[in-house]
Amino acid sequence: MRVYGERNDYAAGWRAHPFDFLQWPTVLECEAPEGTPAEVVQAVTAVLEALWHGGFKALAACDFEDELPARGGADRYPRPAPAPDGSGGSSSTWWKNLVLPGKRKGRNL
């Protein structure tokens, strides 16, 4: 597996909930040019667990999150709850700014 790291071009830099992964400053792209689906899951699991054990926040965005530990990190970083006044608070960007597949310039997702 190849792992590429780069600055998150979609992060707006405003204060957001710490689990709002769309605002995290770094994106890692994992590419598995070969291997069985089980081998890819095993490789991504190894990357996630190494990051978590190193104290980094990491969340997988792929078609097989449910096959990864902690559902790819979703269980570790739950979606922020809306503000009590109903305004949405810092979680208002959570779903509005989702990056649609193919939106990243020049990147294979």
SULDAFEN-V112064 format. One record per residue. N is the residue number from 0. RES is the residue in three letters. SS is DSSP state (2 for helix, 1 for strand, 0 for the rest). PSI is psi in whole degrees, -180 to 180 (999 if undefined). Layout:
# SULDAFEN-V112064
n=N res=RES ss=SS psi=PSI
n=N res=RES ss=SS psi=PSI
This chain:
# SULDAFEN-V112064
n=0 res=MET ss=0 psi=141
n=1 res=ARG ss=1 psi=137
n=2 res=VAL ss=1 psi=124
n=3 res=TYR ss=1 psi=136
n=4 res=GLY ss=1 psi=143
n=5 res=GLU ss=1 psi=168
n=6 res=ARG ss=1 psi=142
n=7 res=ASN ss=0 psi=104
n=8 res=ASP ss=0 psi=-15
n=9 res=TYR ss=0 psi=-9
n=10 res=ALA ss=0 psi=130
n=11 res=ALA ss=0 psi=-16
n=12 res=GLY ss=0 psi=-2
n=13 res=TRP ss=0 psi=165
n=14 res=ARG ss=0 psi=126
n=15 res=ALA ss=0 psi=166
n=16 res=HIS ss=0 psi=138
n=17 res=PRO ss=0 psi=-17
n=18 res=PHE ss=0 psi=2
n=19 res=ASP ss=0 psi=85
n=20 res=PHE ss=2 psi=-22
n=21 res=LEU ss=2 psi=-18
n=22 res=GLN ss=2 psi=1
n=23 res=TRP ss=0 psi=145
n=24 res=PRO ss=0 psi=-16
n=25 res=THR ss=1 psi=144
n=26 res=VAL ss=1 psi=132
n=27 res=LEU ss=1 psi=128
n=28 res=GLU ss=1 psi=126
n=29 res=CYS ss=1 psi=133
n=30 res=GLU ss=1 psi=127
n=31 res=ALA ss=0 psi=92
n=32 res=PRO ss=0 psi=-17
n=33 res=GLU ss=0 psi=170
n=34 res=GLY ss=0 psi=155
n=35 res=THR ss=0 psi=162
n=36 res=PRO ss=2 psi=-40
n=37 res=ALA ss=2 psi=-37
n=38 res=GLU ss=2 psi=-37
n=39 res=VAL ss=2 psi=-45
n=40 res=VAL ss=2 psi=-44
n=41 res=GLN ss=2 psi=-41
n=42 res=ALA ss=2 psi=-44
n=43 res=VAL ss=2 psi=-38
n=44 res=THR ss=2 psi=-44
n=45 res=ALA ss=2 psi=-41
n=46 res=VAL ss=2 psi=-49
n=47 res=LEU ss=2 psi=-48
n=48 res=GLU ss=2 psi=-36
n=49 res=ALA ss=2 psi=-42
n=50 res=LEU ss=2 psi=-46
n=51 res=TRP ss=2 psi=-45
n=52 res=HIS ss=2 psi=-26
n=53 res=GLY ss=0 psi=-1
n=54 res=GLY ss=0 psi=11
n=55 res=PHE ss=0 psi=150
n=56 res=LYS ss=0 psi=135
n=57 res=ALA ss=0 psi=138
n=58 res=LEU ss=0 psi=130
n=59 res=ALA ss=0 psi=139
n=60 res=ALA ss=0 psi=94
n=61 res=CYS ss=0 psi=-178
n=62 res=ASP ss=0 psi=-2
n=63 res=PHE ss=0 psi=32
n=64 res=GLU ss=2 psi=-38
n=65 res=ASP ss=2 psi=-15
n=66 res=GLU ss=2 psi=-4
n=67 res=LEU ss=0 psi=159
n=68 res=PRO ss=2 psi=144
n=69 res=ALA ss=2 psi=34
n=70 res=ARG ss=2 psi=45
n=71 res=GLY ss=2 psi=10
n=72 res=GLY ss=2 psi=-12
n=73 res=ALA ss=0 psi=-34
n=74 res=ASP ss=0 psi=-26
n=75 res=ARG ss=0 psi=-29
n=76 res=TYR ss=0 psi=75
n=77 res=PRO ss=0 psi=153
n=78 res=ARG ss=0 psi=132
n=79 res=PRO ss=0 psi=143
n=80 res=ALA ss=0 psi=149
n=81 res=PRO ss=0 psi=156
n=82 res=ALA ss=0 psi=148
n=83 res=PRO ss=0 psi=-28
n=84 res=ASP ss=0 psi=1
n=85 res=GLY ss=0 psi=2
n=86 res=SER ss=0 psi=-13
n=87 res=GLY ss=0 psi=-28
n=88 res=GLY ss=2 psi=-143
n=89 res=SER ss=2 psi=-13
n=90 res=SER ss=2 psi=-1
n=91 res=SER ss=2 psi=-23
n=92 res=THR ss=2 psi=-11
n=93 res=TRP ss=2 psi=-55
n=94 res=TRP ss=2 psi=-23
n=95 res=LYS ss=2 psi=-30
n=96 res=ASN ss=0 psi=22
n=97 res=LEU ss=0 psi=138
n=98 res=VAL ss=0 psi=119
n=99 res=LEU ss=0 psi=149
n=100 res=PRO ss=0 psi=137
n=101 res=GLY ss=0 psi=-2
n=102 res=LYS ss=0 psi=-31
n=103 res=ARG ss=0 psi=132
n=104 res=LYS ss=0 psi=124
n=105 res=GLY ss=0 psi=24
n=106 res=ARG ss=0 psi=143
n=107 res=ASN ss=0 psi=128
n=108 res=LEU ss=0 psi=999
